[in-house]
Amino acid sequence: MLLRFKRSIVVSLVVLGLSLLMVQSAWSYGHGDTKYSGFKNVIIMIPDGCDETVQTVARWYKGEDLQVDKMDGGGVKVHMANSVIPGSAAAATAFATGHKTTVRFLGVGPRTTDLLTGFTPTAEPYAPVASVIEAAKAAGKSTGIVSTSRVTHATPAAFACHIQDRGMDNEIMEHMVYNNINVVFGGGARHLIPSGNTYTTTFGAEWGGKRTDGEDLMQVLLDRGYRFVDNKDDMAELTSGNVWGLFDDSHMQPDMDRQHFATHEPSLAEMTSKAIELLAQNDNGFCLMVEGSQVDWAGHANDPVYMTRDFIAFDDAVKAACDFADQNPGTLVLAYPDHNTGGMKIGHYYTAMGYTETTIEDLVDPLKGMTITAGGLTRMMGSDTSVANIIATISLYWNIVIDETEAQEILDYDEETGAGLSYSISHVISKNHTAIGWTTHGHNGETVPLWVYGADAPAGIIDNTELALMAADAIGVDLAATTSDLYVDAATAITGTFQLDKTDPENPVLKAGVSEIPMSKDTMKFTGWDWEIELPGLAVYAPETDTVYISEKAAWIINLFN
Ligand SMILES: [Zn+2]
């Protein structure tokens, strides 16, 4: 467990006289029969929407090697079931569960109507498949989810819910709450609170609820023994126990905008360190997923400084995880983007200097002058989008002097494309004042990097589904067996009759004899009895196939009383 890189393994081989195969089976991962094994903890870290380009820009910007630069490297294929260019929900489902799926699907198998040529699904359409977080929980490990987006956003959601539409934040939140994750840090509190209710934060803000099903999930968390915190100081004081820390009603701020708009929010590295501190108290180990959510949004916006700074914030979080791994052998850190976004490149068609004369200053200095994201800049601009105010605000916050022609170019681009003012500012300033080029406001489909700490990276380019198996194998949990335990078709598992009562369309309930199982929860009641039991997994309803999925345990109890 103390061994780390190839060289130290080789040296130890001589000393210990172990066979190469034995060591490789535990520490290497390649195609075929070699796997990771023997790890107590796994930390999965995703900078959403990027590739080596921002890694390179961030390295020059910082002036030194990043944490990810020091890790063992590999590459990952990113296509999803229906497209070469993936969406975040399907990409995350692949590395959370080991199954490729359809755009927008979370933790369920793909539809069959638009599969890529030659692609054969590995999961039934719309059927839930267990994530490595769920498998780790079933094995008695602690689990955690950290993001800078709403925690119901695609990447974190894929680890803790089973829903065919990533836009259903309320339903996703219900799955996440009832999935009994030990530590959750991020944004999105509005989806815990009933519509019409408000939560008053410790820093004086009022967060209005968005839930339309009448459920108060904040209260459910408190009833289940969770602490709830909404600011970084209260988070810092946590020393043990289960906790949800949501620091915004929706998404958290970009890393560089926190100082301007939300000083109560922790950084991604602070959330990661605290999550690790709390989760590591379980002697059985833990599985933690961390997402640098907004690298992707910066890519969508073609905002070079937002992308660079949020990637560095992600890298700081990776450093925190690797520092823990140094102190706690048996910890594997797997970091990788889900896909690239924006097509960021160093070098573009408009560079004034020859490409072989690009200095570090050409690349870095324009970004160093920018003190806020383009989105934050337009927020500072307010409703005055005049040429004069565009010139003044870009000068003030980005330290770039533009003339009236260029300000008009920004307004014209916005007019032509409908991209919005902040996207238009990023586009024109990137083109005219930086060495950074972009190809799209959407995602890209090329292979992305893999960064591994605590073991060798797998040889060659692996598929994103293999990442799920790597994580599961590492900590000795079985995704397929967990799916079989937690998500069986009620029609085959229940021996008697049952029905799905949709009297309350937002809260359907499976009824079989005296047994009642509400959908999207892990609970079970019995008609006429005033007690509730907790089940090992969620009850999931797939409306497209009109199928209910429950755990083997739930079916066993139903059949006992039916
Ligand atoms: Zn993504």
Residues whose N, C-alpha, C, O or C-beta is under 5 A from the ligand:
A	BS01	ZN	D48 G49 S88 D296 D338
